Amino acid sequence: MTSTDSAQKAPAKDPWDLPDVSGLVVGVLGGTGPQGKGLAYRLARAGQKVIIGSRATDRAQAAADELGHGVEGADNAETARRSDIVIVAVPWDGHGKTLESLRGELAGKLVVDCVNPLGFDKQGAYALKPEEGSAAEQAAALLPDSRVTAAFHHLSAVLLQDPEIAEIDTDVMVLGEERADVEIVQALAGRIPGMRGIFAGRLRNAHQVESLVANLISVNRRYKAHAGLRVTDV
């Protein structure tokens, strides 16, 4: 018997064995907008330390005071510096410029891009395709010293901000290059009651995940709903 035959194979890692992220500080760039504000509220309500970022400190602080739960407000640069995980929830038209201006502050940080490049016309929402392939890939190109992931694209800002709703019934598709980084983001999603983080591929697959929001907007308009996603059999 060869040494290879006799060697014990390491057991496969349980994909649901996720790290404890409860002590990490989460910054939300664009935290005064509907999606960013809703995410900040849900994470803070779950016990996470959250800092809201905005171009204007007073706007960030006003939003933080409104949310409560220990949320703080700061300008974008300070938010990036003080956070372990930085969620990017800025409007698509300001995405590249914002990230480029924060390259130094975001160096070494785990960045979670949740921006959906969309256009709108009389027929409704439609997906845009950035030159880099997706918003997440644009972020990775602009932030070479950061660990870029993508997640939180398909969440209803209305549900996130509604204090009467205890659980958000949805899965979060998480994309990234490094398993450890993806699992941190999955664990962060799992801090919100009713939510799961599901690995959905590398960043090269981010475009179709970002684009799917256009379909969900169509669903919501037709059925007067706040639709989310569930991944079956996992």
C-alpha positions in Angstrom: 0.0 0.0 0.0 1.4 3.4 -1.0 1.6 6.3 1.4 -1.0 8.0 -0.8 -3.4 5.1 -0.3 -2.9 5.0 3.4 -3.2 8.7 3.9 -6.4 9.8 5.5 -8.4 12.2 3.4 -9.5 15.4 5.1 -13.2 15.5 5.6 -15.0 17.9 3.2 -15.7 21.3 4.7 -19.3 21.8 5.8 -20.5 24.7 3.5 -22.7 25.9 6.4 -19.8 26.1 8.8 -19.5 29.9 8.7 -17.4 32.2 10.8 -18.5 34.4 13.7 -18.8 37.9 12.4 -20.7 39.5 15.3 -17.7 41.6 16.4 -16.9 43.1 13.0 -17.7 46.8 12.2 -19.8 47.2 9.0 -19.7 50.4 7.1 -22.3 51.3 4.5 -21.3 53.7 1.7 -24.4 55.2 0.4 -26.1 54.5 3.7 -28.5 57.4 3.3 -30.2 55.8 0.2 -33.0 53.3 0.5 -31.1 50.1 0.1 -28.1 51.2 2.2 -30.3 52.5 4.9 -32.3 49.4 5.0 -29.3 47.1 5.2 -27.8 49.3 7.9 -31.0 49.1 9.9 -31.3 45.3 9.6 -27.7 44.6 10.5 -27.7 47.0 13.5 -31.0 45.6 14.7 -29.3 42.1 14.6 -26.6 43.5 16.9 -23.9 44.4 14.4 -21.9 47.6 14.8 -22.8 49.8 11.8 -21.5 53.1 10.5 -23.4 54.9 7.7 -21.3 56.8 5.2 -22.3 59.7 3.0 -20.5 62.5 1.1 -22.0 64.8 3.8 -21.4 64.0 7.4 -24.5 65.7 8.6 -26.7 63.7 6.3 -25.1 60.5 7.5 -25.6 61.5 11.1 -29.2 62.4 10.5 -29.9 59.0 9.0 -28.0 57.2 11.8 -30.1 59.1 14.4 -33.2 58.1 12.6 -32.2 54.4 12.6 -31.0 54.1 16.2 -29.6 50.8 17.4 -26.2 52.4 17.9 -25.7 53.3 14.2 -23.2 56.0 13.7 -22.8 58.5 10.8 -19.7 59.7 9.2 -18.3 60.8 5.8 -17.5 58.1 3.3 -13.7 58.2 4.0 -14.0 57.9 7.8 -16.6 55.2 7.4 -14.2 53.2 5.2 -11.3 53.7 7.6 -13.2 52.6 10.7 -14.9 49.5 9.2 -13.9 45.9 8.8 -16.5 45.2 6.1 -17.6 48.0 3.7 -20.9 47.6 1.8 -21.1 49.7 -1.3 -24.7 50.8 -1.9 -24.2 54.0 -3.9 -26.1 54.9 -7.0 -24.7 53.3 -10.2 -23.9 56.6 -11.8 -21.6 57.5 -8.9 -20.1 54.0 -8.3 -16.8 54.3 -10.1 -16.0 57.8 -9.0 -16.8 57.1 -5.4 -14.7 53.9 -5.2 -11.8 55.6 -7.0 -11.7 58.4 -4.5 -11.6 55.9 -1.6 -9.0 53.5 -2.9 -6.6 54.3 -0.1 -9.2 54.1 2.7 -10.5 50.8 1.3 -7.1 49.1 1.0 -7.1 45.8 2.9 -10.8 46.0 3.6 -13.4 43.4 2.7 -15.7 45.2 0.2 -19.2 44.0 -0.6 -20.6 45.5 -3.7 -24.4 45.5 -4.0 -24.9 48.0 -6.8 -27.2 47.1 -9.7 -26.4 48.8 -13.0 -29.8 49.5 -14.4 -31.5 51.8 -16.9 -35.1 52.8 -17.0 -37.4 53.7 -19.9 -41.2 53.5 -20.7 -40.9 49.8 -20.8 -39.5 49.5 -17.4 -36.1 48.5 -15.9 -33.3 46.9 -18.0 -29.8 45.8 -17.2 -26.7 47.7 -18.2 -23.4 46.0 -18.8 -20.4 47.9 -17.6 -17.2 47.8 -19.6 -15.6 45.6 -16.9 -18.5 43.2 -17.0 -20.3 44.1 -13.9 -20.4 46.6 -11.0 -18.5 44.1 -8.9 -15.8 43.7 -11.5 -15.5 47.4 -11.8 -15.0 47.6 -8.1 -12.3 44.9 -8.2 -10.5 46.8 -11.0 -10.6 50.1 -9.1 -9.7 48.6 -5.7 -6.7 46.3 -6.4 -5.7 46.3 -2.7 -9.2 45.4 -1.4 -11.0 42.0 -1.2 -14.0 42.6 -3.4 -17.2 40.4 -3.1 -20.7 41.0 -4.4 -24.0 40.4 -2.5 -27.3 41.9 -1.2 -28.6 42.7 -4.7 -32.1 41.4 -4.6 -33.4 42.9 -1.4 -36.5 45.1 -1.1 -35.6 48.4 0.5 -39.3 48.7 1.6 -39.1 45.5 3.6 -35.7 46.2 5.0 -36.8 49.5 6.4 -40.2 48.3 7.8 -39.8 47.9 11.6 -43.0 45.8 11.8 -41.4 43.1 9.7 -39.4 40.7 12.0 -37.9 38.5 9.3 -36.7 39.0 5.7 -37.7 35.9 3.8 -35.0 35.6 1.1 -31.6 34.2 0.2 -28.6 36.4 -0.7 -26.4 35.3 -3.5 -22.8 35.9 -2.6 -19.9 36.0 -5.2 -16.2 36.4 -4.7 -12.8 35.0 -5.5 -11.7 33.8 -2.0 -13.8 31.3 -0.1 -12.9 32.8 3.3 -14.2 36.2 2.2 -17.4 34.8 0.7 -18.1 32.9 3.9 -17.7 36.1 6.0 -20.3 37.8 3.8 -22.6 34.7 4.0 -22.3 34.8 7.7 -23.1 38.5 7.7 -26.3 37.9 5.7 -27.2 35.1 8.1 -27.2 37.6 11.0 -30.5 39.0 9.6 -33.5 36.8 10.7 -35.0 34.9 7.7 -32.0 35.5 5.5 -29.3 33.1 4.2 -26.1 33.8 2.3 -25.5 31.4 -0.6 -22.3 31.1 -2.6 -23.1 31.8 -6.2 -19.8 31.8 -8.0 -16.8 34.1 -8.8 -17.0 37.7 -9.7 -17.1 36.9 -13.4 -20.7 35.7 -12.7 -21.8 38.9 -11.1 -23.4 40.5 -14.2 -26.3 38.1 -14.3 -26.9 38.4 -10.6 -26.9 42.2 -10.8 -29.1 42.1 -13.9 -31.8 39.9 -12.3 -33.0 42.9 -10.3 -34.6 44.2 -13.5 -36.7 41.0 -13.6 -37.6 41.4 -10.0 -38.8 45.0 -10.6 -41.1 43.7 -13.3 -42.4 41.0 -10.9 -43.0 43.6 -8.2 -44.9 46.0 -10.6 -47.1 43.3 -12.0 -48.0 41.6 -8.7 -47.8 44.6 -6.3 -45.1 42.7 -4.3 -41.7 43.0 -2.8 -40.3 39.8 -4.3 -37.1 38.1 -3.2 -35.3 34.9 -4.1 -35.0 31.4 -2.5 -32.5 28.8 -3.7 -34.0 25.3 -3.4 -32.3 22.0 -2.4 -29.4 23.7 -0.4 
